[in-house]
Amino acid sequence: MVRRKKQSKLSSARHLIAKLNPKSPISEQYRTLRTNLDFSSVDEKLQTILVTSAGPSEGKSSTISNLAVVYAQQGKRVLLVDADLRKPTMHYTFRMDNLRGLSNILVGDTTIEDATADGGVAGLDIIGCGPIPPNPSELLGSKRMEKFIADARERYDVILFDAPPVLAVTDAQILANNCDGSLLVIRSKKTDIEGAKKSIEALKPAKAKLLGTVLNDREKKAANYYYYYGNN
């Protein structure tokens, strides 16, 4: 039991390493990712970013959480939204309840202000998934979702959406149509090449620009680093 609790604490530390250990090499890689994203859209404003993966357990939620932290550390007003209305994890990462969130906003039960939680970093706000709805795709493609994004744009400099894996359901493709850019997360030695290619092809028809791919958990000098590869 003690060992399990210790592993749980270590897991939480890894999830938000940019907050807990901002001077670490991995935190520096997240800042590099942030910089590369800024340079990827010099002529167009990059305010809403969707982060997805090919399949589950590839690190998208950990990636987007740390990316939100480093944006906030830069002095930006940041909103991190758990748009995975099927298997949400953001409330675990930030140790918050999931009683109210995006699903409540989209059915008109609450407002952005009432659904927002403090992210524990100056400038960072979190909106969790809320109760899991029976119709995630319909909610994400609704007019209320468009209004939510428009309202969030007026309040925040950067809005990050944690979306479900792109090959599992259509949610990421639907939401990508309302975002400025999309980022695909893949895991070394887990995501196969064919899966990565299919994910890219699935995101290409969306209106949002495919900004690039994050390859995580690549072994180098016995440590885990995060790399960003832009699309040319």
C-alpha positions, 0 to 999 in steps of 0.5 A: 500500500505504501509503495502504491501511494509513493508511485501515485505521488511520483506519477503526479509529479511527472504529470506537472513537472513544468510546475514542480521542477521548472528548471529540469531538462524536460521542463525546458523541452516544454518551453521549447515546444511553446516557442516552436508553436509561437513561431509556427504561426507568425502571420496568423494568431494562434490562440486556440490549440487542440492537442490529441493523440493517435490512441490512448496512453500516448501522453497527450494529457500530460503534454497539454497540462505542462504546455499550459503551465509553461504558457502561464509562466510566460505571463499569458492568461491561459485556459486549459479545457478538458474536451475529452468528454469520454475519458476525462483526466484533467481533474486527476492531474490538477486534483480538482472535482469534476462536478461542473465543467464543459459538458454543463456549459454546453447544455446551458447548466452553468457559465464559464465563470462558475465552471472555472477552477484555479490551475495552481499557477498564476494566470492558469485556469482549468475547465474540467469535463464535467459529467460525462454526456451521452452525446459528446460529438454532438456537444462538441460540434454544437453552436454552444461550443462555438459560443464557448470558444468565442467567449473564451477568446475574449478572456484568455490569450491561449486556450488549450483543448485536450481532445480524445484520441483521433483514431478512436472517435471523431471528437478531435476532428470536429473540435479541430474545425473550431481551433486555430491549430492542432498538435498530435502527440505520439509515444516512442515505441508505442505509436506505430508508423501507420497509426501516426500517418492515419492520425495526420490524414484524419486531421488534415481535412479539418479547418485548423492548421496541423502544427506538428507532432510531439514525440515523447518518451524517447530515450536519450541518456537514460532520461525522457525528453520531449521533441517537437516536429513541425510540418513543412 
